Amino acid sequence: MNNAKGWLVLLLLQTVWLASCSSEADKWQKQLNQQALTAQTSITRLKQHIDSNQISNTRILTQYASIVGEANPEMRDLTRALAQDAQTNGPLIRGLESRLADAETDISRVVSIGLQPVKNVFAELTAINTAANPQTYGMMLTDPINVLADMSKGKLARVAAMSRDASARINKADDFGAGSQLVGNPQYGNWRSNSSGNSFWHWYGQYAFFSTMFRSPIGYSSWGRHRDYGYYNDYGRSAYTSPSQRRGQNSVERRTKDRFARSGKSFNSPYSKTKHTTSKVARSQARLSSQNRSSSGFSRPAPKSTTSSYRSSSYQSSRSSYGGK
């Protein structure tokens, strides 16, 4: 009789636990679905802003690309590739749409695994929403705009940044050549390692002409210690980097630190210190960051000790996304 009662109690506890888990999963599912809808709405509105010419930097990028391409016919394919970032079907927008599709697909999977994977997907959806903010998108365009300005040899002015000489002097940066603002940005290329374990920047095909404009391939360790200001590297990386891209960046940094350590030296992260730029840009980014923090809270139920844990704290996605993202 006692055994029967014991089994009944165990069955009731198991039923309650399963109902609790189901309730948590339902709440997580609703929160993630809502955040996905918010991100999708933001991307749609961003595309409407671009189509209606409401973002001034899209016009500037298109104009600069045309001017530099006309003056340098051998660079025309490159300038056209850079100008695509100002279009609704360009790499920036397609990258966000691809990331959103991956995150949406993962929602139903992570809610059955546990809290940490849910939080990671929520963070990715929040990052996509931030990246789709017209102000953030417009600032992302300042990197290719300023690359084109440098390629014009002073005929075109930089936007939301100090002059090339002033920036290099204040940031104690090396001059890696025109286009160096794009180094480290996974939209334009990636870090590849040679047989010695050193990592060098490799441009994607449509930007390969940059390779002819540099004195030599840009090494990660040199760039990491002496890079100059770039919007992506100093402000936009958190929003415009997918989980898989961030894992790749962390892996290159970790290998470089290990290599330096074996030689008795230290290597600091390229992102450990924000480079100097105009005070106006710094203030605007501080305001935007504050707005993003206040709107990205994740309300969640208390986790149960019996909730299954995921094998990794990083948001994992088995799919590859546009442009190596």
C-alpha positions in Angstrom: 0.0 0.0 0.0 2.8 2.4 0.9 4.6 1.6 -2.4 1.4 2.4 -4.2 1.1 5.8 -2.4 4.8 6.5 -3.1 4.3 5.8 -6.9 1.2 8.0 -6.9 3.1 10.9 -5.2 6.0 10.5 -7.6 3.6 10.5 -10.6 1.9 13.7 -9.3 5.3 15.5 -8.8 6.4 14.5 -12.3 3.1 15.8 -13.7 3.5 19.1 -11.9 7.1 19.4 -13.0 6.2 18.7 -16.7 3.4 21.2 -16.5 5.8 23.8 -15.1 8.4 23.1 -17.8 5.7 23.4 -20.4 4.5 26.7 -18.9 8.1 28.1 -19.0 8.6 26.9 -22.6 5.3 28.6 -23.6 6.4 31.9 -22.0 9.8 31.7 -23.7 8.2 30.9 -27.0 5.9 33.9 -26.8 8.8 36.3 -25.8 11.0 35.1 -28.6 8.2 35.2 -31.2 7.4 38.8 -30.1 11.1 39.8 -30.3 11.4 38.2 -33.7 8.3 40.2 -34.9 9.9 43.4 -33.5 13.1 42.7 -35.4 11.2 41.9 -38.6 9.2 45.1 -38.3 12.4 47.1 -37.8 14.0 45.7 -40.9 10.8 46.4 -42.9 10.8 50.0 -41.7 14.5 50.4 -42.4 14.0 49.3 -46.0 11.1 51.8 -46.3 13.5 54.6 -45.0 16.1 53.6 -47.6 13.5 53.5 -50.4 12.2 56.9 -49.5 15.6 58.4 -49.3 15.3 59.4 -45.7 18.8 58.2 -44.7 21.3 60.8 -45.9 24.3 58.5 -45.8 22.8 56.2 -48.4 22.8 59.2 -50.8 26.4 60.1 -49.8 27.7 56.6 -50.3 26.1 56.3 -53.7 27.5 59.7 -54.8 31.0 59.0 -53.5 31.1 55.6 -55.2 30.1 57.2 -58.5 32.7 60.0 -58.2 35.6 57.7 -57.3 34.6 55.2 -59.9 34.5 57.8 -62.6 37.9 59.2 -61.7 39.4 55.7 -61.4 37.9 53.3 -64.0 40.0 50.4 -62.7 38.2 50.7 -59.4 34.7 50.9 -60.8 33.8 47.3 -59.8 35.0 47.9 -56.3 33.2 51.2 -55.9 30.0 49.6 -57.2 30.3 46.8 -54.7 30.7 49.3 -51.8 27.7 51.3 -53.1 25.5 48.2 -52.7 25.5 48.7 -48.9 23.1 51.7 -49.6 20.5 49.5 -51.2 17.7 47.5 -49.7 18.9 44.4 -51.5 22.5 45.0 -50.5 24.8 42.9 -48.3 24.0 44.8 -45.1 20.2 44.2 -45.3 20.4 40.7 -46.7 22.8 39.8 -43.8 20.2 41.0 -41.3 17.4 39.1 -43.0 19.5 36.0 -43.0 20.4 36.3 -39.3 16.7 36.8 -38.5 15.7 33.7 -40.5 18.3 31.6 -38.6 17.1 32.9 -35.2 13.4 32.4 -36.0 14.2 28.8 -37.0 16.0 28.2 -33.7 13.2 29.4 -31.5 11.3 26.2 -31.3 14.4 24.2 -30.6 15.9 26.3 -27.8 12.8 26.6 -25.8 12.9 22.9 -25.2 16.5 23.0 -24.1 16.8 25.6 -21.4 17.1 29.2 -20.3 20.6 30.0 -21.5 20.0 29.1 -25.2 16.8 31.1 -25.0 18.6 34.1 -23.6 21.2 33.8 -26.4 18.6 33.8 -29.2 16.8 36.7 -27.5 20.1 38.6 -27.5 20.6 37.9 -31.2 17.1 39.1 -32.0 17.7 42.2 -29.9 21.0 42.8 -31.8 19.2 42.5 -35.2 16.6 45.0 -34.0 19.4 47.4 -33.0 21.1 47.0 -36.3 17.9 47.8 -38.2 17.7 51.2 -36.4 18.0 53.8 -39.2 20.6 55.7 -37.1 22.7 52.6 -36.6 22.4 51.6 -40.2 23.4 55.2 -41.3 26.4 55.1 -39.1 27.5 51.7 -40.5 27.6 53.3 -43.9 30.3 55.8 -42.7 33.0 53.2 -42.9 32.6 52.6 -46.7 31.9 56.3 -47.2 35.2 57.2 -45.5 37.1 54.5 -47.4 35.9 56.2 -50.6 36.8 59.6 -49.2 40.4 58.3 -48.6 40.5 56.8 -52.1 39.6 60.2 -53.5 42.9 61.5 -52.1 41.3 64.4 -50.3 38.7 65.4 -52.9 35.9 64.1 -50.8 35.4 64.8 -47.1 35.1 62.1 -44.5 31.8 61.8 -42.7 31.4 61.5 -38.8 35.1 61.0 -38.4 38.3 62.9 -38.0 40.6 63.4 -40.9 42.8 60.5 -41.8 46.0 62.2 -40.4 44.4 63.5 -37.3 42.8 60.1 -36.5 46.0 58.2 -37.0 47.9 60.7 -34.8 45.4 60.7 -31.9 44.9 57.0 -31.9 48.6 56.2 -32.5 47.5 54.1 -35.4 49.5 52.7 -38.3 48.4 53.6 -41.8 47.4 50.3 -43.4 46.2 52.0 -46.5 42.8 53.0 -48.0 40.2 50.5 -47.0 41.6 49.7 -43.6 38.4 50.8 -41.9 36.7 47.7 -43.3 39.3 45.3 -42.0 37.8 43.2 -39.2 34.3 43.7 -40.6 33.0 40.2 -41.6 30.8 41.7 -44.3 34.0 42.4 -46.4 36.3 39.6 -45.6 37.6 37.3 -42.8 40.8 36.3 -41.0 42.7 33.3 -42.3 45.6 31.6 -40.8 48.8 30.4 -42.5 50.9 27.4 -41.7 52.8 29.3 -39.0 49.6 30.1 -37.2 49.6 33.8 -38.1 46.2 35.3 -39.2 45.9 37.7 -42.1 42.9 39.5 -43.5 41.4 38.0 -46.7 39.0 40.1 -48.7 35.8 38.6 -50.3 35.9 38.4 -54.0 33.9 41.7 -54.8 36.4 43.6 -52.6 39.5 41.8 -53.7 40.9 44.9 -55.4 41.8 46.3 -52.0 44.5 43.7 -51.9 46.4 45.6 -54.6 46.1 48.8 -52.7 48.0 47.6 -49.6 51.7 47.3 -49.2 51.4 43.8 -47.8 48.7 41.6 -46.3 47.3 42.9 -43.0 48.3 40.7 -40.1 45.9 40.3 -37.2 48.5 40.9 -34.5 49.7 44.1 -36.1 46.2 45.4 -36.9 44.9 44.5 -33.4 47.6 46.5 -31.7 47.7 49.5 -34.1 44.3 49.8 -35.8 42.6 53.2 -36.3 39.0 54.2 -35.6 36.3 52.5 -37.6 32.6 52.6 -36.8 32.1 48.8 -37.0 35.1 48.0 -34.9 34.4 50.6 -32.2 30.6 50.9 -32.1 28.7 48.7 -34.5 30.2 45.3 -33.8 27.7 44.2 -31.1 24.7 44.8 -33.5 26.3 43.8 -36.8 28.0 40.6 -35.8 26.2 37.2 -36.0 26.9 34.6 -33.3 29.0 32.5 -35.7 31.0 35.6 -36.7 31.7 36.4 -33.1 32.8 32.9 -32.4 35.2 33.3 -35.3 36.5 36.6 -34.0 37.0 35.2 -30.5 38.8 32.2 -31.9 41.4 34.3 -33.8 41.9 36.5 -30.8 42.4 33.5 -28.5 44.9 31.9 -30.9 46.9 35.1 -31.1 47.0 35.6 -27.4 48.2 32.0 -27.0 50.9 32.6 -29.6 52.1 35.8 -27.8 52.0 34.0 -24.4 54.3 31.3 -25.7 56.8 34.0 -26.5 56.4 35.6 -23.1 54.4 38.5 -24.4 50.9 39.7 -24.0 48.3 40.7 -26.6 45.3 42.8 -25.8 42.0 42.5 -27.6 41.7 44.8 -30.6 38.4 45.9 -29.1 39.6 46.4 -25.5 39.7 50.2 -26.0 37.4 52.3 -28.1 39.4 54.5 -30.5 38.9 58.2 -30.5 36.6 59.9 -33.0 34.5 63.1 -33.1 32.7 64.0 -29.8 29.5 64.2 -31.7 29.7 60.6 -32.8 30.6 59.5 -29.3 27.7 61.3 -27.7 25.2 60.0 -30.3 26.4 56.4 -29.7 26.1 56.8 -25.9 22.4 57.9 -26.4 21.7 55.1 -28.7 23.3 52.5 -26.4 21.2 53.8 -23.5 18.0 53.5 -25.6 18.9 50.0 -26.6 19.6 48.9 -23.0 16.2 50.2 -21.8 14.3 48.4 -24.6 16.0 45.0 -24.6 15.0 43.5 -21.2 14.2 39.8 -21.1 11.5 39.0 -18.7 11.7 35.3 -17.8 10.4 32.9 -15.2 12.8 31.6 -12.5 14.7 28.6 -13.9 14.1 25.2 -12.4 17.0 23.1 -11.2 15.7 20.2 -13.3 15.8 22.2 -16.5 18.0 20.6 -19.1 21.2 22.5 -19.8 22.6 23.2 -23.2 26.1 21.8 -24.1 27.4 25.3 -24.8 26.7 28.8 -23.5 27.0 30.2 -27.0 24.0 30.4 -29.3 24.6 27.7 -31.8 23.2 27.6 -35.3 24.0 24.9 -37.8 23.2 27.1 -40.8 25.6 29.4 -42.6 24.3 32.9 -43.4 24.9 35.4 -46.1 28.4 36.7 -46.6 30.0 34.5 -44.1 27.8 35.7 -41.3 
